[in-house]
Amino acid sequence: MKTFLAFVTKEFRHVMRDRRSLIVIIGMPIVMLLLYGFALSNEVKNSRIAILDPSKDEVTLALVQRLDASRYFDVTEYIDRPEQADEMFRQGKVRAVVVFQSGFQQSLLHTNSAAVQILADASDTNTGNTVSFYISSVIRDYQNELLAQQKLPYRIQVEAQLAYNPQLKSAFNFVPGVMVLILILLCSMLTAVAIVREKETGTMELILVSPVRPWMMIVAKALPFLLIGLVNIGVILVMAYTILGLPMRGNQFLLVAECGLFVLLALSLGLFISTRTDSQQTALFISLVGLMLPSLVFSGFMFPLENMPKPLQVISNIVPTKYFFSILKSVMIKGLGIQYVWKETLVMAGMTLFLMSMAIRSFNIRLS
């Protein structure tokens, strides 16, 4: 029994000495609970909406106030023409536009009926459908209050129109999201072990005495995987169009160029990981586990970013997949050009240059 207790004591001491593993064991449940508790939610909260209200009468103002007071919506824009709704969706300013008919209150009083049209951005299928349903529910609740106060039956007719994806096909949101995950994980894992493998196999010493400069080494490691990434992009796009029926509404050259930029970004991230680690196992763990959860949570693929608390929304700004997912939806689903995605493109280009320079610098330090 004393021998057994001695072994147990030894193992406890071994675990307590390994501070890194102890932090992961204790810290990971806390981090995951916070993320799943606050960030991951299927509800739609704080969704930005626009209002088109030509009459601005008592009833419409009450409905707008009811929508703005709800925790689900923020009325951020007022427009004058229905044509402005499409531009709002293109710029990503709002999730939906509520259009009241002209003379809303007069129509309700004289004919006991009035119409409201909901225009929702359904490029994100679940969110667009949910926002439309929530707006309809708020209007129905107001209608029920009117019925309780008046003798005559008032009816507010609600018509929903879903832009970009009227059939609510899940592939419109699923395919861009899967593309993001495949490219970030595959490309980063491929290059994450590229340099660290040379250390483990003992060939790094031969490279150190060769005339090859650090930037040449980094670029040479990245080029074959860049070609593989571009081939994967072609396969994914062809399958999405032919098998899943996903439309390619935007400029195809722009789409391929944006995908190529993201592949470079993922490769740069993997190379930076590879220069900062000493084993393939560690590099793979960081590239897989360290990128999977942030890519799922902060890209906007699974859950709307506006649902999250402000600190998590700020953190999402340093996650590359957020910008690439936005570009894919804008170009593939909405058919937009570079004038609508240039900001996201510049951010990804900046991240690529930063990570590549950090990888070269880290490799320089190891050479010295």
N, C-alpha and C positions, 0 to 999 in steps of 0.2 A: 504493500500500500504506500509506503514511503517513497518507493521508486516511482510509482504512478504520479503521486503528488509532486514529486520533483520535476517530472516531465511536464505536468500541467503548468507548474510555476515557470518553467523555462519558456514554454510557448507564450504565456501571458507577457513575460518580459520581452520576448522577441516582437510581439505585436506592438507593445507600447514603445519600443525603440524605433519602429518604423513609422515615423511621424507622418510621412506622405500618405501611406496607406490608411493610417488612422483618420487623417483629415478627409480622405475620400469616403471612407466608410461612414463617418458621422455627418459629413457635410452634404453628401449627395442626397440623402433622404430629405434634408431640410430644403435644399435648392429645388428638388423636384416637387415637393409639396407646395412651395411658394409659386412655382411656375404653373402647376396644374390647378392650384386653387385660385390664382388671380388671372393668369394669362389665357388658359385654355377654357374657353366658354363658347357654346353654340348660340348663346343669346346675341342679339344685335343691340349694342348700346352706343350712345353718342354718335349715331350716324348723321352725317351732314345732309340736309335736304334744302331744296330751293322751293320758293312759292311763286306761282303766277296767279295773281288775284286782281283782275281788272276792276271789280266793283268795290272792294275794300269796305264792305258793309259790316253791320254788327255781327252777323252770323259767321261770315268768313274770318273776321278778326278773332272771334271767340275760338274757332277751330284752329287757327294758326297758333294762338296762345296755348291751346290745349296740346298741340303737337310739340311746341317748344318746351312746355313745362314737363313733358314726359321724359323719363331718363333714357328713353330709346333714341330720341332725336334732338338735333341742334339745328334750328333754322338759321342758316348762315348766308343765304343768298335770296334776293328778290329779282325776278326777271319780268320783262314786259311782253315778250313774244315767245310762242312755243318753240320757234326755231333755236332759241338760245339754250334750250335744254340739251340738245345734242352737243353743243360746244362745252357745256358744263361737264358732261360725261367724258368727253375727250380729254379735258384737262384734269379729270379726276377730282373735281372740286366737291361734288355731291354724289350721294348714292341714289337719290330719287328727286323727282320734281312733282309737286302737287299743283294741279291746274284746276282752278275753280271756274265755272262757267260765268259769263258776263251776266250781271243782274241776279246774282245768286239768291239773295234774300227776297227780292221781289218775286222771283220764280217760285220760291218755297212758300211764300204767303199766298200767291194767287193761284198756283196750280198744284200746291202741296207736294211739289217734287222739284229737285234740283240735282245737278250732276257734278261729280268730281272725277277728274282723270288722274291716275297715278302713273307717272313715267319712271321706271326703275332701271338702273344699270344692272343687267343680268350677265355681264361678263364673268362675274363671280356668282355662280348659279345659286348657291344656297343663300348667300347674303341678299341678293337682289329679290329673291322670292320671299324671304323672311321680312325684309323691309316693307315690301308691298303689303304683306299680310298684316303687319303691325299698324301701318297707317290706316288700313281699312278697319281694323279693330277700334282704333281711337275714334274714327268717324262714326262707326256704328254705335259706340257708347254714347256719343253726343246725340245721335239721332234718338236713341232710347230715352235720353233725358228730355228731349223735346216732346216725345210722345206722352211722357208722364205728365207734362205741364199743360198740354193743349188738348182740346176736344177732337180736333181734326187730325187725321193721320198724316204726318209729314214723312216723306221718303227722300233720302239722299242716295242717289244712284252712284255707285263707285265702279269705275272701269279701270282696270290695270293693264298697262302695256309695258312689256319687258323688252328693253333694247338689247341688241346684239345677240341675244339667245332666247328668242320667244318660245322655243320648244323645251327650254330648261334641260338641255343635254348636259349630263355631268362631265362629259369629256372636255367641255370648254374650260373647265377649271381644273380637272384632274390631269390632263396631259401636260399643260405648262408646269404644274407643280411637280409632276414626276420628272420632267426634263431637268428642272432645277436640282432635284435631289440626286439624280443619276450623275449629272455632270460634276457637281461639287464633290460628291463622295468618290466617284471613280477617278477623276483627274487628280484630286488631292492625294488619294491613297497611292496612286501610281508613282508620283514624284516624291512622296513622303519617305519612301524607302530607297530612293535612287542613290543618294549620297551616303546615307548611313550604312547601306549594304557594302559600299567600298571599304568602310572602316572595319566591318565585321569580317569580311573575307580577306583582309590584309592587303588589298591592292591600293589602298590610299597612299601608302608610302611611295609606290611607284609613280603615282600621280603627282605627289609633292615634289619629286625630284625632276619631273618633266618640265618643259618650257611652257606648258599650258597655263594661261592666265585664269584667275578665278571666274571672271565673267564668261570666258569661253567654256569652262567646265559647266557652269550653271545653264547656259543656253543650250549646250550640247545635250544635257540631260533632259531638257524640256522639249526639244524639237520632235523626237519620235512620239512622245505622248501627245503633243499638239496634233500631230497627224491622226493618231488614234481617236482623239476627241472629236476632230472634224468628221471622221468617218461615222462615229456614233451619232453625231448631230444629223447627218444625212439619213441614216437609217431611221432614227426617231421621227424626223419630219415626214419621211415617206410613209411610214406606218401610220402616223397620226392622220395624214390626209386620206390615204387609201382605205385603211381598215376601220379607223375610228370616226371618219367623216368630219374631222376638224377642219374648218375653213382656213385658208391662208389669204386673208384679206389685205394684208399690208404688202409692202415691197419685200420681195423674197431675198434680194441681195442685202438689204438692210437687216433682215432677220438673221441671215447666215453670219453677217459681220458682227452683230451683237452676240450671237452664240459663240463665235470665235473669240471675241474679247472676254467673255465669261470663262471660257476654257483656259485662256491665258491667265486670268485671275486665279482660277482654281489651281493651276499648275504652280504659279508663284507662291501660293499659300502652302502647297505641299513641299516645295523646295525649301521654304523658310523653316517649316517643321523639321525637315530632314537635316538641315544644318545645325539645328538647336538640340537634337537628340543624339543618343549614343547607341541605340539598339532599334532594330526593325520592329520589335514588339511594341516598344514605347511609341514609335512614330505611327504605327497603324492604329494603336489605341487612341492617340490624340486626334488623328485625322478622322477616325470613324465615330467614336463616342463624342469627341469634342465638337464635331461639326453636325452630327445628325440632329440632335435636339435643338440647337439654335436655328438650324435650317428649317425644321418643321414649325417651330413656334413663332419665329420672328420674320418669316418670309411673307406672311399673309396668305399662305396656301391653305392651311387647315383652319385658321381662326383669324377673324378681322383684327387688325392692329389697334383700331380705335376702341376695342373692348378692354384693352389692357390698361393698367395704371400708367401714369405719366413716366415714372422711372423706367419701366420696361419699354415704353415707346421710344424713349431716348436711347436705350441700349440697342434697339432694333436698327438704329441708324448706322451701326458699325458692322452689321451682318450683310455680307455681299448678296445673299440670295434675295433679300428684300427688293433690291433694285432690279435684278435680273427678272424676277417674277413679274414685276410691274411692267418691264419692257416687253416681255413675251405676251402678256395680255393686251397691251396697247397695240402691238404690231400685228399679232396673229388674229386676235379676236375683233379688235376695233378698227383695224386697218389704218392706223395712224402712221405718220411719217416722223422723220428725225426731229422736226420742230417741237414734237410733243414728248420726246424721250431723251433730249440732249442732256438734261441735267443728270439723269440716272446714268447715262453713258459716260459723262465726265467723271462722276463719282467712281464708277467701276474702273475707268482708265487710271485715275489717281491711285486707287487701291492696288492696282496691278503694278504700277511703277514703284510704289512704296514697298510692297512685299518683295518684289524682285530685287530692289536695291538693298533691302535688309538681308535677303538671302545671300547676296554677293558679299556684303559687309561681314556677315557672320562667318562665311567661308574664308574670307580674308583673315579674320581673327584666328581661326583654327590653323591656317597656314603659317601665321607668324608665331 
